Amino acid sequence: MPAELPVHVAHGACPHDCPDTCAWTVAVRDGRAVGLKGDAEHPFTRGGLCAKVNHFLDDRTYNPDRLLQPLRRIGPKGSGQFEEVSWDEALDTISDRLRAIVSEHGGDAVLPYSYLGTQGIVQGEAVAAPFFARLGATRLTRAVCGSAGGSGLAVTMGSGPGMMPQDLQHSRHVIIWGSNTVSTNLHLWPFIRKAKEAGAKIVVIDPVKTRTAAAADQHVQPLPGTDAALALGMMQVIVAENLHDRDYVDRHTVGFEQLLNGSRSTGPTKPPRSPACPPMTSVGSPVTTRPCDPRRSGSWSEWSITRKARRCFARSPAFPRSSAPGANSAAGCAT
């Protein structure tokens, strides 16, 4: 029998639109990928991949049901009736149709609708954007699901990137707001867990009891759409008790007073018109964990914000007092 061909290891990155952006290694033999795993040398991926990508080779790359030829619909939409056509025929059909539309109606009659998905940065923007710009097509915000959040980040922060993920392990208090980190950002969770082991308190704010909420010290469950009142209430307490960096605000922000005035009209004294949300649930210590308590650390910490904010919105009909043991005590939500 002929000797088995040697294996070559190639390095790459996951193309999925995911915050983890995993690095991976692919074992290749005779031009075919025979193994895929997370890069063990990468400080964030650390050798692990998610359940979706672990079986990428069998489920996607070499799946017998994968489409390898263009299909043209030959029946009404939804009928599932297609026929195979050649690549040349498919490209000619698309280009002829685009030319006819642009010739009759102008380039802005063409509306590209797509997002990154599994395309990655190079495939996602390097070809499509110049092509549709040259065509004169209608411009669409390239965000099927995140334009509101992106606009908010641009206005308030200037850009999206934040702290290094590894630095989370040094936090004294971690608030996870509307994210199921354990399931959707799994490589970040070990650093949060390290912070918890060092004494940090983990608070999850989410209408749904997710795996992340179940693993947190405290789960705050506002009704969908009411967490804006919670944020405004926290803002009021932070400013009222002088827990913010006023010098930084004066030198590096605009519109702060207008924002604060707006929060007063919609904050905890005037809750949104919605039924009461489920009570907050706590696991372990309901109030403080080392070294978050400023009485132990000797300095201000995020622990104060959460404690005071709980006290503030717990008075609101939209955010009833917690049923967790001790959560409504003088050290927690003051009455």
Secondary structure, 3 states (H helix, E strand, C coil): CCCCCCEEEEEEECCCCCCCCCEEEEEEECCEEEEEEECCCCCCCCCCCCHHHHCHHHHHHCCCCCCCCCEEECCCCCCCCEEECCHHHHHHHHHHHHHHHHHHHCHHHCCCCCCCCCCHHHHHHCCHHHHHHHHCCCCCCCCCCCHHHHHHHHHHCCCCCCCCHHHHHHCCEEEEECCCHHHHCCCCHHHHHHHHHCCCEEEEECCCCCHHHHHCCEEECCCCCCHHHHHHHHHHHHHHCCCCCHHHHHHHCCCHHHHHHHHHHHCCCCCCCCCCCCCCEECCCCCCCCCCCHHHHCCCCHHHHHHHHHHHHCCCCCCCCCCCCCCCCCCCCCC
